[in-house]
């Protein structure tokens, strides 16, 4: 089979609904990696298009940047963010560990890559990027700091990164811990596919360890429109999200559902 990487998905313990990926790279030893239900099914990912959501925060941050950027969307899934970025006339390269669902192509170029091991290898022929987007991906990786350092090599001098991670110290999780509960779920902060958990302090510490300087830092609101879709269906109550966003920035450690950071290398000036 004339490919360098072959991935086989196999079911193990069907009653537990767990899946594993067996990866064979260029004749080397096999690796067995847990694949969450969410990461193996694009239906678990939705575009959060409401005030104060992480996706809105990311897109608003990009709108404040210069036009026609070269952007790498790491862990792009089916391209919800990539599609919006391309509509703003940016050049977008998608990178994910699985191929996109047919009909969801949203990039100028797409690469399939093992994001947990040598994730930038497939980008070696690409010019440096103005912006690297890592939205909701680092928490799925065993060594997020190492992955982040690897992608810094693909960043143009003066380039920026926008990174989002879930806040494990959110009020919802704290209340569950008070009642002795820490249960994984199909999606959200305690997603079964999350290998690493971040508080604001540990997230900022990782960024600093990689030599990154924070330019902007936001907390996203709890996604009530996804929890109660009928109530928020016609955006009649979008003002509630706007109010919650203000409160979230005031008590970011407690209320933020996700942290979103725009960062640059410490010695960088501008694009």
Number of C-alpha atoms within 10 A of each C-alpha: 5 5 7 9 14 12 13 9 12 10 12 11 8 8 7 8 10 15 17 18 18 16 18 16 14 10 8 8 8 11 12 10 12 15 19 20 20 18 23 17 14 13 11 11 13 10 13 16 13 20 22 24 24 29 22 17 23 21 16 11 15 21 12 8 12 10 12 14 20 20 25 28 24 26 23 25 25 25 22 17 23 27 17 14 22 18 11 15 12 20 20 26 23 24 27 21 19 19 14 20 13 7 7 12 18 22 23 13 12 20 18 16 21 18 22 16 14 13 19 20 12 14 17 9 7 10 11 19 24 22 26 24 23 22 24 20 21 26 20 22 17 15 14 18 15 15 18 18 15 17 19 22 12 20 22 17 18 16 23 28 24 23 24 27 26 30 26 21 21 19 16 14 17 15 13 12 12 9 8 9 11 13 11 13 13 14 16 17 22 18 19 20 21 23 15 15 17 19 19 19 9 11 20 17 13 16 20 15 12 16 15 22 19 16 10 11 17 20 31 28 26 23 19 14 20 15 10 10 12 9 13 17 12 9 14 9 12 16 11 13 23 16 13 19 23 15 15 22 17 13 12 23 20 20 22 29 26 29 26 26 26 21 22 24 20 13 11 15 11 10 13
